[in-house]
């Protein structure tokens, strides 16, 4: 079956933790770069310590905080 022109032109779907980024920006009103800077400024911590920081200090939900931290740590801080 031939592909439709819409599927040929569509950008590949974002998968993994970064798929949360549009909703994180919409819900918390800050770009992802802001949250990456918050994590950088926090200094060296363990994954769940970063998650706890975003949850307690910034009111972020666990899934959103975990997604940001996963990408942050994967980038090598």
Secondary structure, DSSP 8 states (H G I E B T S, - for coil): ----HHHHHS-----GGGGGHHHHHHHHSS-HHHHHHHHHHT-S--HHHHHHHHHHHH---HHHHHHHHHHHHHTT-
